Amino acid sequence: MSFVAAGLAMLLLLWLATLLAFAVPLVARWREPVLKCPVLIIESDDWGAGPLRQADLLGRLAALLQRIRDRTGRPAAMTLGVVLAVPDGARIAASGCSAYHELSLADGRFEGVRAAMQAGMQAGVFAPQLHGQCHYWPPALMAAARGDAGVRAWLGAAEPAMTEELPSPLQSRWIDASRLPSRALDAATIGQAVAAEAAAYGSLFGAPPRVAVATTFVWNEVVERAWAEAGVEVVVTPGRRATCRNAAGQPDGIDATMLSGSRSGAGQTYLVRDAYFEPSLGHGAQRLADSLTARTRQGRACLAETHRFNFLRAEAASLAALEAALQGALTACPGLRFLFPLELAHALRTRDPAWVETRLRPRLAAWCARLDEIPRFARAARLTGLALPLGWLGRAA
């Protein structure tokens, strides 16, 4: 009996040591709010200045979203990550690609795009978010054009450009990626650029931006502080902050990780967008339903990323896929609710009892469902046998 007791004591000590080794991520996931019901937000980026046929696309998207209702009768919610300017190709070409000129979303040529956005906002299906003045850093783009004929031709195009056609590193706004690895921008330059784009956003939408999402998810703490000064309360993230592009052009320099509801150093609420639904890349309706189901088990909202290029490149197929996916999400989770990020962030920040769970058992079940995402923890739990009691705990809860 003493041998059994000693073995049990050693096992308990091993489990305790494992839990202590991962204490920081384990505690963070316990403190992360648990939602009472499934929540889905379609997060769509790159809308605004660009191809003029966006106006018709936005009208069709708004009509589609209004047809899909949650159990309270609220229509499906889609955010629009707004880009406020593209190159003025005619003027750039006239300068021999020696001077940058931009075409603002406020220009009369984009009147139809602006009207479609506003109509969707009034219908309760669109919510704009600050994506950037441009989907690139203009001086970096001009520098790259000197040695890249493709970029030079893109800059001088006669029609409003599709930023999706640029090399990926150049689509990052808050770094100089004209050469790789990228170089950082100085704080004063960032502050001036954020203030200018926030003012432009406010003049178009009648209020300062309250939600921001960095282009290509490359940004830094300096950008966050500037956003906060401009009125941004919520930062949409992929769960980590990349601050540069490495020699291969990939996002790198991860200096922070975050969970939904946690706070930035400047006081903003972070939201995590880590589900993906890109119909033109072959993503089917079941993918969105599976993502929603998984995040519902974790007590989290499902923020599903989709991009404008799906609808520009394969309009009919992408619209049909989105409608099927939303219907499939309602079938998979009949209690589904649609929200916008600002509403979700407020509920998480205030621990609104209408949305956030306070009972122990549901919180425990959600916590157990979150553990596999912790790097190396699942393997350590299996090797030590800790996975067995944790699995039982999750099922019992």
N, C-alpha and C positions, 0 to 999 in steps of 0.2 A: 504493500500500500504506500509506503514511504517513497518507493521508487516511482510509482505512478504520480504521487503528489509532486515529487520533484520535477518529473517530466512536464506535468501540467504547468507548474510554476515557470519553468523555462520557456514553455510555449507562450504563456501570457506575457512574459518579459520580451520575447521576440516580437510579438504583435505590438506591444507598447512601443518598442524601439522603432518599429516600422512606421507607426502612426506619428511618432515624434519627428522622424526624419522627413515626413511629408506634411508637417503641421501647417505650414503657411498656406499651401494650396487647399488643404482639407478645410481649414477654418474659413478661408475666403469663400469657398463654395457653400459652406453652411450659412455664412452671413449674407450671401447673395439672395435677394428676394425670390420667393416662389409664387408663381401666379396661380390663381384659383381655376382658371379656364384656359383653353387653347386660344392663342392670339396669333394672327397672321397679318403681316404687312408686306406688300410687294414694293421693293425698293428699286427704282429704275433711274439710271444715271444717263447723263450726256444730253439732255433735252435743252432746247433754247436756240441760241445762235447756231446756224447751220443750214442744212438743206430745207428748202421752203415747203416741201411736201410733208414735213412734220405736222403742219396744221391739220391736214386731213387725218393723219394717223392718230393724233391726240384726240380728235373728235370721235373716232371709232373706238379708241381705248376707253374714253369716258362713257360712251354708250354701253360698252361691254361691262364695265365695272358696275354701272347702275343696275344691270340685270341680275347681278349676283348679290344676294342679301344674307346677312347672318341671322341668327335666331331672334335678334331684336329688331330686325328690319333695316339695319344699317348696311349701306352698300360697301362693296370691297374697296379697300384703301390702297392707293398707289402714291408713292412719293416721286417727285420729279427732281432729280439732281440737276440744277440749272447751271448752264454755262452761258455767260453773259456776253461773250464776244468771240469772233473768229477773224482770221486775217481778211483784210480788204484786198483781195487778190489783184484787182485792176490797178490800184494805186501802188502796191508793192512791185508789180511787174513794170509799171511805168518808171519806177525808180531804179530799175535794173537789179532788183532785190537787194538794194543797198540801204533801204529804210523800211522800218516796220510800220504798218498802218492797220488799224482794226475796224471791223464792222460790228457795231454794238447791237444787242438784242432790241434796243430802243429804236433802231432805224426803222423807217417806214416799210422797208421790204419784209420785215418780220411781224407786221401787224396781225396777220392771220395766225401765226404761231402764238403770239401773246394772247390773242382773243380766245384761242382754244384752251390755253392754260387757265385763263380766268374763268371760262365757262365750266371747266372741270372742277375748279376750286369752289365755285358757287354751288355746284351740284354735290359737293361733299365727297368727291372721289379722288381729287388730286391735292397734294400738299407740296409746295415748293421747298427745296433745300438748297443752300449755297454749295455749289460744286466748285465754282471758281470763276474769276473774270474770264480766264481762258483755260483750256485743257492742256496747257503747256506753259513754260516760262519763256516769254517772247525773246529776250536776249539770247537764251540758249538755242532757241529755234533758228534765229538768224545766224548764229555762229555755226550751227550744224549745216545750214544751207550752203555755206561757202564751200564745203567739201562734199556735199551730197546732192546730186542732181535731182533725185526723187523728192527730197524735202524742198528744194528750190522750186520745183514745178508745182508742188502742193501749195506752197505759199503764194504763188502767182496765179492760181486757178481763177477763172472768171466767175464761177458760181460759188456761193457760200460753201465752205469746205466741211468735210466729214473728218473730225479729229481722230476717229477710229482708224483712219488710214495711215496715221503717223507711226513710226517705230515706237514700241511701247515705252522705252525709257524717256523719250521726248514728251510723252503724254503726262509725265509727272510735273506738277506746277511748282512745288516748293523746293526744288533743287536745280542746279545747273547740270544737266545731263548731256551737254553738247559733246563732252568727252567722258569716257568711262574709265575708272569709277567716277561717280558724280561728285560734284563739289557743293558744299553748303552755301546758302545765301546768308548775308549778314542780317542781323536782327532788325536794324533800322529799315532796310529795304523791304523785309517781310512786313513789318508794321505798316509802312506806307501803302503797300500793295493790298493788304487786308482792309485797311480803312477805305481805300478807293473802291474796292469791289463791294464792300458792305454798303457804301453810299449808293452805288449804282443799283444794287439789288433793292435797296429801300425805295429808290425813285420809281422802280418798275412795279413793285408789289405793295407799296404803301406802308411798309413796316420793315424794320431791320431784320436781317436773317436771325433765326433762333435755333436752327439746326444746320450743321455743316458736315460735309463728307468730303474728305480730301481726294483729289484725282489720283487714281491708281493706288490709293491707301499709302501714300508716302508723304509724311509730314513730320513735324517735331513739336517740342514743347513751346518753342517761340511762336509758332503758328497758333497753337492753342491759346496762349496768352493774348495774342492779337485778336483772335476770334472773340474771346471773352470781353475784351474792351469794346468790340463792335456790337455786342449784344447776343452773341451765340451762347445758348444755354445747354445744348445737346450736341455731342460729337458722335457720329456713327463710325464704328470701327470694325475691323475683322477679328478683334480680340487681341491685337498686338499692334505696336506702332513701329513701322519701318521708317527709317530716317534718311535712307540713301539708296542708290543703285550701285551694285557691285560691278566688278570688271566684266562680268557676263551680262550685265544689264538687268539683273534680277533685284527686286526689292530686298534690302538688307539693312544692317545696323539696327536690329530690334533692340529698343531701349526700354520698352514697357509692355506689359500685358495687362489686360483688363477684362472684367466681367460686366454684364449689364447691370446698371444701377450703381456701379462704383464711380468715383469722382476723379476728375483731372486735377492737376496741381493748380489750375486756375479756377476750379470750382464747378466746372461743367459736369453734367451727367453723361457717362459713356453708355452707349448701346452697342451690342454686338450683332453684326450682320454676318452670318456664317453659313447660310443656305444659298444654293445657287440654282437658278432656273433660266437657262438660256436655250429656248426652243430651237434656234437655228444651229445650235451645236449638238442637237439630238436629244436634249433633255425632254422626257415625256412627263405626262401628268402624274404618274406614280411617284416620280422623284420628289415632287413638291409634297405629296401626301405623306411620303415616308419621312421627309425632313420635319414636317409639322408634327407627326406622331412622336418622333424621337424627342423633339424639344418640349412637347407637352409632357412627356414622362419626366423630363428634367425640370418642369415647372418654369419653363422659359417661353418667351415669345419667339416666333419664327419670323425673322427678317430675311426675306428671300431676294437675292440680288438678281436683277435682269437689266439688260442694257438696250439702249435705243437701237443698236445695230440689228437686233433680231427683227424689229418691225420695219426697218428700212430695207433689209436684204431679203426678207421672206415674209412680207406683210400678212397675207392671208393665212399661211400656215402658222405663223407665230401667234396671231390673234386667236385662232382656233385652239392652239395648244394652251394658251393662257386661260381661255374660258373652260376648257376641259379640266385643267389643273385646279382651278378655283372650285369647280363643281366637285371634283374628286376630294379636295380638302374638306369641304362641307360633309361629304359622305363619310370620310375617315374620322372626322371629329365633329359630330352634330352640334356640340356646344360652342363651336368656333365663334370668336368675336373679331371684328375688324377694328383696328385702331390706327392712329397716326403716331409717329415717333414722339412728338412733343407730349401727347397725352400719355403714352406709355412711360416716358421718362418721369413725368409728374407723379404717376401712380407709384413707380418704384421709389422715387425720392422721398415721398411722403408716407410710404408704406400704407397706401390707401386700402382700408379693409374691404372695400368693394372689389378690389382686384388682387390684393396680396394676401397670401395664406398666413395664418397665425397658428393654426393647430399643429401639434407636434408630429402626428403620424404622416400627414401629407408632406410636411417639410422633410421628414426623415426619408421618405420614399424618393423624393426629388433629389436629395443629397446623394443617396446611394446611386441613383441613375447618372449622376455627374462624375463619378469617381474614375471611370475608365478613360476619361479625357486627360487626366493628369499624367504627364510624361513619366514613364517608368513605374508608376504606382501599381498598375494592373499586374505587371510582371512580378513586382516585389510581393504583392498580395498573394499571387498564386504560389510563389516559391515558399512563402512562410505559412501557407494555409489560411491566411487571414481572409482570403476571398470567400471561404465557406461561411463564416459568421456574418460577413458583410452581405453576402447574397441572401442569407436567411433573413437578415434584418430588413433588407429592401423588400422582400416578398411579404414579410409579416406586416410591414407598415402599410 
